[in-house]
């Protein structure tokens, strides 16, 4: 095993890069702009140039680098082929092959979906450390996720594994999700989803709530009020926990992971949502998986670069 490894997490606005030792120590991290014009043709050349600059700055020879892991916001199959990244303007192409053209001195390159590699990062050095298998739910504007089994990302044939936000959890829903389907988990368990759900619930009952006096409210407002014990907010969080716990139970009966990890902005609510999720997960899941721990992610925005680095260490 060589001494160093790079993790590269490509987002729609910025690219996060990290230089690690192969034992998992983050030595340096930095960002560059994501230039998405012209079909994102400059993104990987910019990444390669930035890595070359860092090697020069740190006086590291390419021969000392184990490899480069790349996370992208779209489906990626097991041979590092991207199947369209709309936010980057990318079509279908092989990231490993392109990086090998740009940086032939570092041939070991692997690419993965950004949510999947974030899960791998949390399993390696974050909330799932010490376990071999994990499923992560990232609760932000939407609901993302990743699946890692025995230390390996499960990408699926088309790179679609881990799209947990688009499991149908409410077949009675008539309002479409951003994906075009109706009743997706994302419509109830994301930061936007829980706000939407709260507004609907407020119209369905007359229960007093501080939410009624707010011109607008956020998922944090809901969780803060639930933590204080407000009846209406507790009901909203309980319904949120029902949908998410149900979704987790589907996965528990399928992959039976060592641990579930909750990440994204909503994870900062902590115990108030974990308790609600756990209640319904245990209600719905097959009994042998009922005690699977549900942990909070620990690496924040760095989870992606950690996971990218881990991909090429093996």
C-alpha positions as CSV (number, residue, x, y, z in Angstrom):
1,X,0.0,0.0,0.0
2,X,1.3,3.4,-1.0
3,X,1.3,6.3,1.4
4,X,-1.2,8.8,0.0
5,X,-4.7,8.9,-1.6
6,X,-6.9,11.6,-2.9
7,X,-10.7,12.0,-2.5
8,X,-12.6,14.2,-4.9
9,X,-16.3,15.0,-4.2
10,X,-17.8,16.8,-7.3
11,X,-20.8,19.0,-6.5
12,X,-22.8,21.2,-8.8
13,X,-21.2,24.4,-7.4
14,X,-17.8,23.3,-5.9
15,X,-15.5,20.3,-6.0
16,X,-14.2,19.3,-2.6
17,X,-10.8,17.6,-2.6
18,X,-8.9,15.9,0.2
19,X,-5.4,14.5,0.6
20,X,-5.2,11.6,2.9
21,X,-2.8,9.0,4.2
22,X,-4.0,5.5,3.4
23,X,-4.7,4.9,7.1
24,X,-7.5,7.5,6.9
25,X,-5.8,10.7,8.2
26,X,-7.0,13.8,6.4
27,X,-3.9,15.9,5.7
28,X,-5.4,18.7,3.7
29,X,-8.7,19.7,2.1
30,X,-9.6,22.4,-0.3
31,X,-12.2,23.4,-2.9
32,X,-12.3,24.6,-6.5
33,X,-15.2,25.9,-8.5
34,X,-17.3,23.4,-10.6
35,X,-17.3,24.8,-14.1
36,X,-20.4,23.3,-15.7
37,X,-20.4,25.3,-18.9
38,X,-19.8,23.4,-22.2
39,X,-21.3,20.3,-20.8
40,X,-19.0,20.2,-17.8
41,X,-16.0,19.5,-20.1
42,X,-13.6,21.4,-17.8
43,X,-14.5,19.7,-14.5
44,X,-12.1,16.7,-14.6
45,X,-9.3,18.7,-16.2
46,X,-9.6,21.2,-13.4
47,X,-9.5,18.3,-10.9
48,X,-6.4,16.9,-12.5
49,X,-4.7,20.2,-12.5
50,X,-5.6,20.8,-8.8
51,X,-4.2,17.4,-7.8
52,X,-1.0,18.1,-9.7
53,X,-0.6,21.5,-8.0
54,X,-1.1,19.8,-4.6
55,X,1.5,17.2,-5.4
56,X,4.0,19.9,-6.2
57,X,3.0,21.9,-3.1
58,X,3.5,18.9,-0.8
59,X,6.5,17.6,-2.6
60,X,4.8,14.2,-3.2
61,X,5.6,12.1,-6.2
62,X,2.8,10.4,-8.2
63,X,4.4,7.1,-7.4
64,X,3.6,7.7,-3.7
65,X,-0.1,8.0,-4.4
66,X,-2.3,4.9,-4.1
67,X,-5.1,6.3,-6.2
68,X,-7.9,8.9,-6.7
69,X,-11.5,8.3,-5.7
70,X,-14.2,10.5,-7.4
71,X,-17.7,11.0,-6.2
72,X,-20.3,12.5,-8.7
73,X,-23.9,13.6,-8.3
74,X,-25.5,10.9,-10.5
75,X,-25.7,7.2,-11.1
76,X,-22.3,5.4,-11.5
77,X,-21.9,1.7,-12.3
78,X,-19.3,-0.6,-10.9
79,X,-16.8,0.1,-13.7
80,X,-16.8,3.9,-13.0
81,X,-19.2,4.7,-15.9
82,X,-21.4,7.7,-15.2
83,X,-24.9,7.5,-16.6
84,X,-25.7,11.2,-16.9
85,X,-25.1,13.9,-14.3
86,X,-27.6,16.6,-15.0
87,X,-26.1,19.1,-12.6
88,X,-22.8,18.8,-14.3
89,X,-24.0,18.6,-17.9
90,X,-22.4,15.2,-18.3
91,X,-23.8,12.4,-20.5
92,X,-22.5,8.8,-20.4
93,X,-18.7,8.3,-20.1
94,X,-16.1,6.5,-18.0
95,X,-14.5,8.7,-15.3
96,X,-11.6,6.3,-14.7
97,X,-10.6,6.4,-18.4
98,X,-10.8,10.1,-18.6
99,X,-8.8,10.6,-15.4
100,X,-6.2,8.1,-16.7
101,X,-5.8,10.3,-19.8
102,X,-5.4,13.4,-17.7
103,X,-3.2,11.9,-14.9
104,X,-1.5,8.7,-16.4
105,X,1.0,8.7,-13.5
106,X,-1.8,7.7,-11.1
107,X,-3.7,4.9,-12.8
108,X,-5.7,3.7,-9.9
109,X,-9.0,5.6,-10.2
110,X,-12.5,4.7,-9.1
111,X,-15.8,6.7,-9.3
112,X,-19.0,6.3,-7.4
113,X,-22.3,8.1,-6.7
114,X,-21.8,10.9,-4.2
115,X,-24.3,9.6,-1.7
116,X,-22.9,6.1,-1.9
117,X,-19.3,7.3,-1.3
118,X,-20.5,9.5,1.6
119,X,-21.9,6.3,3.2
120,X,-18.6,4.6,2.7
121,X,-16.8,7.5,4.3
122,X,-19.1,7.4,7.4
123,X,-18.5,3.7,7.7
124,X,-14.8,4.1,7.5
125,X,-14.1,7.1,9.8
126,X,-17.5,8.5,10.9
127,X,-20.8,7.4,12.5
128,X,-20.5,3.9,11.2
129,X,-16.9,3.3,12.2
130,X,-16.3,-0.2,13.5
131,X,-19.0,-1.8,11.3
132,X,-18.8,-3.5,7.9
133,X,-22.2,-2.8,6.4
134,X,-24.4,0.3,6.5
135,X,-27.3,2.0,4.8
136,X,-27.3,5.8,5.1
137,X,-30.3,8.2,4.7
138,X,-29.2,11.7,3.9
139,X,-32.1,14.1,4.9
140,X,-31.6,17.4,3.3
141,X,-33.5,19.3,0.6
142,X,-34.3,15.8,-0.7
143,X,-33.6,12.3,0.6
144,X,-30.4,10.6,-0.7
145,X,-28.8,7.4,0.5
146,X,-26.2,4.8,0.0
147,X,-25.7,1.1,0.6
148,X,-22.4,-0.5,1.7
149,X,-22.2,-4.2,2.3
150,X,-19.0,-5.9,3.6
151,X,-17.1,-2.7,3.0
152,X,-18.1,-2.4,-0.7
153,X,-20.5,0.1,-2.3
154,X,-23.6,-1.5,-3.8
155,X,-24.1,0.4,-7.0
156,X,-26.5,-1.9,-8.9
157,X,-26.6,-2.7,-12.5
158,X,-27.5,0.8,-13.6
159,X,-26.0,2.7,-10.7
160,X,-29.4,3.2,-9.1
161,X,-28.9,1.3,-5.8
162,X,-29.2,3.5,-2.8
163,X,-31.9,5.8,-4.3
164,X,-33.8,5.4,-1.0
165,X,-35.6,8.7,-1.3
166,X,-37.7,7.4,-4.2
167,X,-39.2,4.3,-2.4
168,X,-43.0,4.6,-2.5
169,X,-44.2,4.9,1.0
170,X,-47.6,6.4,0.4
171,X,-49.5,4.9,-2.5
172,X,-52.5,7.2,-1.8
173,X,-50.4,10.4,-2.6
174,X,-51.6,12.4,-5.6
175,X,-49.0,15.2,-5.7
176,X,-46.0,14.2,-7.7
177,X,-42.4,14.1,-6.4
178,X,-39.6,15.8,-8.3
179,X,-38.9,12.5,-9.9
180,X,-42.4,12.3,-11.4
181,X,-43.8,9.6,-9.2
182,X,-46.2,10.1,-6.3
183,X,-45.7,9.0,-2.7
184,X,-41.9,9.0,-2.5
185,X,-40.2,9.0,0.8
186,X,-38.6,12.3,-0.2
187,X,-42.0,13.9,0.0
188,X,-42.3,13.3,3.7
189,X,-38.8,12.7,5.2
190,X,-36.8,15.5,3.6
191,X,-36.4,19.0,5.1
192,X,-38.8,20.3,2.5
193,X,-41.1,17.2,2.9
194,X,-41.6,17.6,6.6
195,X,-42.5,21.2,6.2
196,X,-45.0,20.3,3.4
197,X,-46.5,17.6,5.6
198,X,-46.8,20.0,8.6
199,X,-48.7,22.5,6.5
200,X,-51.1,19.8,5.4
201,X,-51.6,18.6,8.9
202,X,-52.2,22.1,10.2
203,X,-55.1,22.4,7.7
204,X,-56.6,19.1,8.8
205,X,-57.0,19.9,12.5
206,X,-57.4,22.8,14.9
207,X,-54.7,21.8,17.4
208,X,-52.9,25.0,18.7
209,X,-49.3,25.4,17.4
210,X,-46.7,28.1,17.3
211,X,-46.2,27.1,13.7
212,X,-49.6,28.8,12.9
213,X,-48.2,32.2,13.8
214,X,-45.1,31.9,11.7
215,X,-45.1,33.5,8.2
216,X,-42.9,30.6,7.2
217,X,-41.2,27.8,9.1
218,X,-38.5,25.2,8.6
219,X,-37.8,21.6,9.5
220,X,-35.7,23.0,12.4
221,X,-38.6,24.9,13.8
222,X,-40.8,21.8,13.7
223,X,-38.1,19.7,15.5
224,X,-37.4,22.4,18.1
225,X,-41.0,22.6,19.0
226,X,-41.3,18.8,19.1
227,X,-38.3,18.7,21.4
228,X,-40.2,21.1,23.7
229,X,-43.2,18.8,23.6
230,X,-45.6,20.9,21.6
231,X,-48.5,18.5,20.6
232,X,-48.8,19.5,17.0
233,X,-45.0,19.4,16.3
234,X,-44.8,16.1,18.0
235,X,-47.5,14.7,15.7
236,X,-45.7,15.9,12.6
237,X,-42.4,14.4,13.7
238,X,-44.2,11.2,14.6
239,X,-45.7,10.9,11.1
240,X,-42.2,11.7,9.7
241,X,-40.8,8.8,11.8
242,X,-43.6,6.5,10.6
243,X,-42.7,7.1,6.9
244,X,-38.9,6.9,7.4
245,X,-39.1,4.0,9.9
246,X,-41.3,2.1,7.4
247,X,-38.7,2.7,4.6
248,X,-35.9,1.5,6.8
249,X,-37.8,-1.6,7.6
250,X,-38.0,-2.5,3.9
251,X,-34.2,-2.2,3.7
252,X,-33.8,-4.1,7.0
253,X,-35.7,-7.0,5.5
254,X,-33.5,-6.9,2.4
255,X,-29.9,-6.1,3.4
256,X,-30.0,-6.4,7.2
257,X,-27.2,-3.9,7.7
258,X,-25.0,-3.6,10.7
259,X,-26.1,0.0,11.2
260,X,-28.3,2.7,9.7
261,X,-26.8,6.2,9.5
262,X,-28.8,9.4,9.4
263,X,-27.0,12.3,7.7
264,X,-27.9,15.6,6.1
265,X,-29.1,18.8,7.7
266,X,-32.0,17.2,9.5
267,X,-29.7,14.9,11.4
268,X,-28.7,17.8,13.6
269,X,-32.1,17.5,15.2
270,X,-30.6,14.4,17.0
271,X,-32.7,12.4,19.4
272,X,-36.0,13.9,18.6
273,X,-36.0,12.4,15.1
274,X,-34.0,9.3,16.0
275,X,-36.5,8.3,18.6
276,X,-39.4,8.7,16.2
277,X,-37.6,6.7,13.5
278,X,-36.6,3.9,15.9
279,X,-40.2,3.6,17.2
280,X,-41.6,2.8,13.8
281,X,-38.6,0.9,12.4
282,X,-39.0,-1.6,15.2
283,X,-42.7,-1.8,14.7
284,X,-42.4,-2.7,11.0
285,X,-39.2,-4.6,10.5
286,X,-38.7,-8.4,10.7
287,X,-38.0,-9.2,14.3
288,X,-34.4,-10.4,13.9
289,X,-33.4,-7.0,12.6
290,X,-35.3,-4.9,15.2
291,X,-32.3,-3.9,17.2
292,X,-30.1,-2.6,14.4
293,X,-28.6,0.7,15.7
294,X,-29.5,4.0,14.1
295,X,-26.5,6.4,14.3
296,X,-26.0,10.1,13.4
297,X,-23.4,10.9,10.7
298,X,-20.3,12.5,12.0
299,X,-18.3,13.7,9.1
300,X,-20.6,16.4,7.7
301,X,-19.6,17.8,4.3
302,X,-16.3,15.8,4.5
303,X,-18.0,12.4,4.3
304,X,-17.7,12.4,0.5
305,X,-14.0,13.0,0.3
306,X,-13.4,10.3,3.0
307,X,-15.5,7.8,1.0
308,X,-13.9,8.7,-2.2
309,X,-10.5,8.0,-0.7
310,X,-11.7,4.8,0.8
311,X,-12.9,3.5,-2.6
312,X,-9.4,3.2,-4.0
313,X,-7.8,1.8,-0.9
314,X,-10.0,-1.3,-1.1
